[in-house]
């Protein structure tokens, strides 16, 4: 990271240009699967900066009307190394017809829509930081830009992204609430499961003795499956249960679905083994069968607070007069996918507040501080 050389003083961002960019971007409707207009605008903005830009072929896998935007800004001043900056282009609904307004330094949506700061604050900050960097002429590493689609509906865009060029580089993912300066240094492995209990149908009034109730098996399992907060870094839940065909028929089939999350893969495997034991014993107790399926929704990642990358970002925050804070989260983001694809991710706080609701807001000062953070990080690496 800057190879022991003094970090150049970061130039000032253009606050007016940054704000205008953010206000423009949030007015481009881009709910998940409908990001084409947003992708086209991002591509143009990045090309204007001097980036090499492509839209990948992820649409064939995600079902979106566009692929991910992948860009690269060449290193300058003989600098070696590469970092990545990432945000997602999609929003939740209602995401069309957004009218941003500013009152007392806070941006909100005027109508009955979201604001779209999740995650257009990240996109706008990336564009401004790279623009300012190019204008400054200062040395900097190669900077890759990863703007994904379909993040809000299961991280689909990043999952479909080609990882052949990734080789352990830092990836700063702009997608956390909280004031800029804070970071998320870990998120869990997330496993989803489905269990189909198979019994034997019979008339409940005429010959109940001949039946084997799949619902009873499922009920027995649900009372013993791990649920809630299991420990500081692990959680589990039973999400759905469905079975039976009529009140007078012993249920032949019943399906339950659930999930568990753990910060460590070893702990995830332990929880899986516990879930399997409960499901199998519940089926055996009633003389039935159970068919199980487990799916890794996304892998986890975890850094320590004294990790070199975390320390660098904390130092940058302090230099900018911001408050560094490192924390773990129980949720997932594109950072989880990038970790599994070979990058070294860190999620940055962006200032987004009350996301996924019509109360969503963003402080202008947080937007500016996020862009300053990115610029300083690029000059510090």
C-alpha positions in Angstrom: 0.0 0.0 0.0 1.8 3.0 -1.5 5.1 1.1 -0.9 6.2 3.2 2.0 5.9 6.5 0.0 4.2 9.6 1.4 0.6 9.7 0.5 -0.2 12.7 -1.7 -2.6 15.3 -0.3 -6.1 14.5 -1.7 -7.5 17.3 -3.9 -11.0 18.6 -3.2 -13.9 17.0 -4.8 -16.4 19.1 -6.8 -19.4 19.1 -4.4 -21.8 20.7 -6.8 -20.9 18.2 -9.6 -21.3 15.3 -7.1 -24.7 16.4 -5.9 -25.9 17.0 -9.4 -24.7 13.5 -10.4 -26.5 11.9 -7.5 -29.8 13.8 -8.2 -29.6 12.7 -11.8 -28.9 9.1 -11.0 -31.8 8.6 -8.5 -34.2 9.9 -11.2 -33.2 7.1 -13.5 -35.6 4.3 -12.6 -33.7 1.1 -12.1 -35.6 -1.5 -10.0 -34.0 -5.0 -10.1 -34.2 -6.5 -13.6 -34.8 -3.1 -15.2 -31.3 -1.4 -14.9 -30.6 -0.8 -18.6 -31.0 3.0 -18.5 -28.9 3.2 -15.4 -26.2 1.0 -16.9 -26.1 3.1 -20.1 -25.7 6.3 -18.1 -22.9 4.8 -15.9 -21.1 3.5 -18.9 -21.1 7.0 -20.5 -20.0 8.7 -17.3 -17.1 6.2 -16.8 -16.0 6.5 -20.5 -16.0 10.3 -20.2 -13.5 9.9 -17.3 -11.2 7.8 -19.5 -12.1 4.3 -18.2 -12.2 1.2 -20.4 -15.8 0.0 -20.0 -17.9 -3.0 -20.9 -21.3 -4.4 -20.1 -20.9 -8.1 -19.5 -23.2 -10.9 -20.4 -24.7 -11.5 -17.0 -28.2 -10.7 -18.3 -28.6 -14.1 -19.7 -28.2 -15.5 -16.2 -30.0 -12.9 -14.2 -33.0 -12.1 -16.4 -32.2 -8.4 -16.2 -32.4 -6.2 -19.3 -28.7 -5.4 -19.0 -25.5 -6.9 -17.7 -23.1 -5.6 -15.1 -21.0 -2.5 -15.8 -17.3 -3.4 -15.6 -14.7 -0.6 -15.9 -11.0 0.0 -15.4 -9.1 3.2 -14.9 -5.5 2.7 -15.8 -2.8 3.3 -13.1 -1.0 6.6 -13.2 2.5 7.9 -12.2 4.2 4.5 -12.4 2.0 3.2 -9.7 1.6 -0.6 -9.5 -1.2 -2.5 -7.9 -5.0 -2.6 -8.4 -8.0 -2.0 -6.2 -11.7 -2.3 -7.0 -14.7 -0.1 -6.1 -18.1 -1.6 -6.2 -21.8 -0.5 -5.9 -25.1 -1.9 -7.3 -27.2 -0.2 -9.8 -30.6 -1.7 -8.9 -33.1 -0.5 -6.3 -36.2 -1.9 -4.6 -39.7 -0.7 -5.6 -41.3 1.8 -5.9 -38.3 3.0 -7.9 -39.8 4.9 -10.9 -40.8 8.6 -10.9 -38.4 9.5 -8.0 -38.4 13.3 -7.3 -35.5 14.2 -5.0 -35.7 17.3 -2.9 -33.2 18.8 -0.4 -34.2 20.4 2.9 -31.7 21.4 5.6 -28.9 19.5 3.9 -30.9 16.2 3.7 -32.1 14.6 0.4 -35.5 12.8 0.4 -38.0 11.8 -2.1 -40.9 14.1 -2.6 -43.5 11.5 -3.7 -44.5 8.0 -2.6 -41.3 6.3 -3.7 -38.0 5.3 -2.3 -35.1 7.8 -2.7 -32.7 5.2 -4.3 -29.7 6.2 -2.2 -29.3 2.4 -1.9 -27.0 2.2 -3.8 -26.8 5.3 -6.1 -24.9 7.1 -3.4 -22.2 4.6 -4.0 -22.4 5.0 -7.8 -22.2 8.8 -7.6 -19.3 8.7 -5.2 -17.3 6.4 -7.4 -17.9 8.6 -10.5 -16.9 11.8 -8.6 -13.8 10.2 -7.0 -12.5 8.9 -10.3 -13.3 12.2 -12.0 -11.4 14.2 -9.4 -8.5 11.7 -9.5 -8.1 12.1 -13.3 -8.3 15.8 -13.0 -5.5 15.8 -10.4 -2.9 13.9 -12.4 -1.7 12.3 -9.1 -0.2 8.8 -9.1 -2.7 6.0 -8.3 -3.2 2.3 -8.8 -5.3 0.7 -11.4 -8.9 1.1 -10.3 -11.5 -1.5 -11.3 -15.2 -0.6 -11.1 -17.8 -3.2 -10.6 -21.4 -2.0 -10.9 -23.8 -4.9 -10.4 -27.4 -5.6 -11.3 -30.0 -7.5 -9.3 -28.3 -7.1 -5.9 -31.6 -6.6 -4.2 -33.1 -9.9 -5.4 -30.3 -12.2 -4.3 -27.0 -10.8 -5.4 -27.6 -12.2 -8.8 -25.5 -9.8 -10.8 -22.3 -10.3 -8.8 -22.9 -14.0 -8.9 -23.0 -14.0 -12.7 -19.9 -11.8 -12.9 -16.7 -13.3 -14.5 -14.0 -13.7 -11.8 -11.2 -14.8 -14.1 -9.2 -11.5 -13.5 -9.6 -11.4 -9.7 -6.4 -12.1 -7.7 -6.9 -11.1 -4.1 -7.1 -7.4 -4.6 -8.9 -5.1 -2.2 -12.5 -4.5 -3.1 -14.3 -1.6 -1.5 -18.1 -2.3 -1.6 -20.2 0.9 -1.0 -23.3 -0.6 0.4 -23.7 -0.1 4.2 -25.7 2.3 6.3 -24.0 4.5 8.9 -21.9 7.5 8.6 -18.9 7.4 6.2 -15.8 6.3 8.0 -17.3 3.1 9.3 -16.7 -0.3 7.7 -18.2 -3.8 7.8 -15.3 -6.2 8.1 -17.3 -9.5 8.0 -20.6 -11.1 7.0 -21.7 -14.7 7.4 -21.9 -17.8 5.3 -25.6 -18.1 4.4 -27.1 -21.6 3.9 -30.7 -22.2 2.9 -32.3 -25.6 3.2 -35.5 -27.5 2.3 -36.8 -30.7 3.9 -39.6 -32.7 2.4 -41.1 -35.2 4.8 -42.7 -38.2 3.1 -45.4 -40.2 5.0 -48.3 -42.3 3.9 -51.8 -41.0 3.0 -54.9 -42.6 4.6 -58.5 -41.6 5.5 -58.3 -39.8 8.8 -61.7 -41.1 9.9 -61.9 -44.6 8.5 -58.3 -45.9 8.8 -56.0 -43.4 10.5 -53.9 -46.4 11.7 -52.7 -47.0 8.2 -51.4 -43.4 7.7 -48.1 -41.8 8.5 -48.4 -38.1 9.0 -45.7 -36.0 7.3 -47.1 -33.0 9.2 -46.3 -34.6 12.5 -42.8 -35.3 11.4 -42.3 -31.7 10.4 -43.9 -30.4 13.6 -41.6 -32.6 15.6 -38.6 -31.3 13.7 -39.6 -27.6 14.0 -39.7 -27.9 17.8 -36.1 -29.1 17.9 -34.4 -27.3 15.0 -31.9 -24.5 15.8 -33.6 -21.1 15.6 -32.8 -17.6 16.7 -29.4 -16.3 17.7 -27.3 -19.4 18.4 -24.1 -17.5 19.4 -22.5 -14.2 18.7 -21.8 -15.0 15.1 -24.6 -17.5 14.2 -28.3 -17.4 13.6 -30.9 -19.8 12.3 -34.6 -19.7 11.3 -37.4 -21.9 10.1 -39.1 -19.8 7.4 -42.0 -21.8 5.9 -44.0 -25.0 6.3 -46.5 -26.4 3.9 -48.3 -29.7 3.7 -51.4 -31.8 3.6 -54.3 -31.9 1.1 -57.5 -32.1 3.2 -58.7 -32.3 6.8 -59.8 -35.9 6.4 -56.5 -37.1 4.8 -53.4 -38.1 6.8 -50.8 -35.8 5.2 -48.5 -37.7 2.9 -46.1 -34.8 2.3 -45.0 -31.7 4.2 -42.2 -29.3 3.3 -40.3 -27.0 5.6 -37.7 -24.4 4.6 -35.2 -22.6 6.6 -31.8 -21.0 6.8 -28.7 -20.6 9.0 -25.8 -18.1 9.0 -22.4 -18.3 10.6 -19.3 -16.2 10.4 -17.0 -19.3 10.1 -17.4 -22.2 7.7 -16.6 -24.7 10.4 -19.5 -23.4 12.5 -21.8 -23.5 9.4 -20.9 -27.1 8.9 -21.7 -27.8 12.6 -25.1 -26.2 12.3 -25.8 -28.2 9.1 -25.0 -31.4 10.9 -27.4 -30.5 13.7 -30.2 -29.7 11.3 -29.7 -32.9 9.4 -29.7 -35.0 12.6 -33.0 -33.3 13.7 -34.7 -33.9 10.4 -33.6 -37.5 10.1 -34.7 -38.4 13.6 -38.0 -36.7 13.2 -38.8 -38.8 10.1 -37.6 -42.0 11.7 -39.6 -41.5 14.9 -42.9 -41.7 12.8 -41.7 -44.3 10.3 -41.4 -41.9 7.4 -38.7 -40.4 5.2 -37.1 -37.0 4.7 -35.5 -35.6 1.6 -33.1 -32.8 2.3 -31.4 -30.1 0.2 -28.9 -27.5 1.2 -27.8 -24.5 -0.8 -25.0 -22.0 0.0 -26.7 -18.7 -0.9 -23.4 -16.9 -0.5 -20.1 -17.4 1.2 -18.9 -15.4 4.2 -15.9 -13.2 4.7 -14.2 -12.0 7.8 -11.3 -9.6 8.5 -9.8 -8.6 11.8 -9.8 -5.1 13.1 -6.0 -5.0 13.0 -6.0 -6.2 9.3 -3.8 -3.9 7.2 -6.6 -3.0 4.9 -8.9 -2.1 7.8 -6.2 0.0 9.4 -5.6 1.9 6.2 -9.3 2.8 5.8 -9.5 3.8 9.5 -6.4 6.1 9.0 -8.1 7.7 6.0 -11.2 8.3 8.0 -9.3 10.0 10.8 -7.4 12.1 8.3 -10.7 13.4 7.0 -12.1 14.1 10.4 -14.5 11.1 10.3 -15.1 8.5 12.9 -13.7 5.0 12.1 -15.7 2.0 13.2 -15.4 -1.6 12.3 -18.3 -4.0 12.8 -19.7 -7.4 11.6 -23.1 -7.8 10.2 -25.6 -10.7 9.9 -26.7 -9.7 6.4 -25.1 -10.3 3.0 -24.0 -8.0 0.1 -22.1 -8.3 -3.1 -19.0 -8.3 -0.9 -19.9 -11.9 0.1 -19.9 -13.0 -3.5 -16.7 -11.1 -4.3 -15.0 -12.9 -1.4 -16.0 -16.2 -2.9 -14.6 -15.1 -6.3 -11.2 -14.2 -5.0 -11.3 -10.6 -4.0 -10.6 -9.1 -0.5 -13.7 -7.2 0.2 -14.5 -4.4 2.8 -17.9 -2.8 2.9 -17.9 1.0 3.5 -20.6 3.0 5.3 -22.3 5.3 2.8 -24.7 7.4 4.9 -27.8 5.7 3.5 -30.6 5.9 6.0 -34.0 4.1 6.3 -33.4 2.2 3.0 -36.1 0.2 1.3 -38.7 2.6 2.6 -40.4 5.8 1.6 -38.7 7.4 4.6 -35.3 6.9 3.0 -32.9 9.9 3.2 -29.3 10.9 2.7 -27.3 13.8 4.1 -25.5 15.8 1.5 -22.5 15.9 3.8 -22.4 12.1 3.9 -22.5 11.9 0.1 -19.5 14.3 0.0 -17.6 12.5 2.7 -18.0 9.1 1.0 -16.5 10.5 -2.3 -13.6 12.0 -0.2 -13.1 8.6 1.4 -12.8 6.9 -2.0 -10.4 9.5 -3.3 -8.2 9.3 -0.3 -8.2 5.5 -0.3 -7.1 5.5 -4.0 -4.2 7.8 -3.1 -3.3 5.9 0.0 -3.0 2.4 -1.6 
